[in-house]
Amino acid sequence: MLKKSITVTDNRNGKTYEYPVLRASRGPDVADIRTFYKDTGMFTYDPGFTSTASCESKITFIDGDKGELLYRGIEIENLANEYTYLEVCFLLLKGRLPDKKEALEFDLEIRHRSFVHEGLTNLIGSFPDNAHPMSILSSSVSALASFYYEHLDINNEAEYHEMAMRIIAKIPTLAAFAYRHSLGIPLIYPNISKSFSENFLYMMRAYPHDKLKITSEGELEIKQVEIDALDTIFTLHADHEQNASTTTVRGVASTGAHPYVAISAGISALWGRAHGGANESVIAQLEMIGDVKNIPKFIEKAKDKNDPFRLMGFGHRVYKNFDPRAKVLKKLQDRLKDEMKMDAKLLEIAHEIEQIALNDDYFISRNLYPNIDFYSGVVLYALKIPRNMFTPIFVIGRTVGWIAQWIEFKKDPLSKIARPRQLYTGK
């Protein structure tokens, strides 16, 4: 029987070193090289951590070649089509889906925890009107650590539960407050009679003493299709393995910092246009293209290796097949097109670019399929979400993933402070 190990030979001196192989339940096995430096006096070199497993996790699995994404072993398409976002939150935190009673209790707890300390509203009011909602959101979440500075007992599940519920519930409120402050309009407090996703749209759109009716081009009323669409987007963003922002959260967690500080750091990491800010860039680019007749020129620019222009919303660091989240959003986009008045010109441009990318050998050979950012940008635009709120919506969805990853890290007896090494080439 073959030993579950790998052997490394140093051709400089003929020495060999053996390292155990850790078996994965899915995906690649992992060579355990924790003693590599002690054994050889060398570091491994892996910029961007493309071949490095930084942790052991039971939360999310991605198979980029097959285009698979699973939360706790359940396919994302099933979760997005059959369950609410809060049921998915329960799954990520508890490792299983809730029964009806548990789902109801979970929902009620989130509703009642959605209010924030009045001191936080004063903090938000101190930001300049033109501040990006992401900077306000990051600062506000960091400030939560001041309002809730209790020491978490590592062995107390109830304390973890309370901490997780609080941050999941308050993030939409803080995001809506940040948006309304940027417009200089009154803040709208949560309404506990409304569901998670409906409440966020309500806090974005309502005005004091207005019960939100109007419609017939005056708008304001929240349609069920909008609530369902936003809830689906939250689910699709809920977790995505060890991406840049999750790695940031785990890295800050490794220092022993307060969990809300770690979440704040994750928000800052997500803000980058190469990460969570990409869907903003998709809409900006579609508007820049302006007309279907201009598309060929931009496609040629995207193919020119000497041109810095990049077609936003195509390709993915992990997926070498169609992003499974993008498949769900594609269907959602088609539903919205039929049930809401979408911008016909923008949709026409997006559709034409999509068709070119799916049928052009240049894109196919490079696995440049439309990704979640391409479709989420178009869907959020259809929901009349302001572009500067695209990334905060990503934050709302991803918060449960970050906190689940934080809890998993803190419970791991082998966890230690993150401390990568370097290849020094200076003086």
Helices and strands as residue ranges (DSSP letters): E 5-10, E 15-22, E 30-31, H 36-40, G 47-49, E 60-63, E 68-71, E 74-75, H 76-82, H 85-94, H 100-112, H 118-125, H 133-147, H 157-183, H 196-205, H 224-237, H 244-253, H 259-270, H 278-289, G 292-294, H 295-303, H 324-339, H 344-359, H 361-365, H 372-382, G 387-389, H 390-411
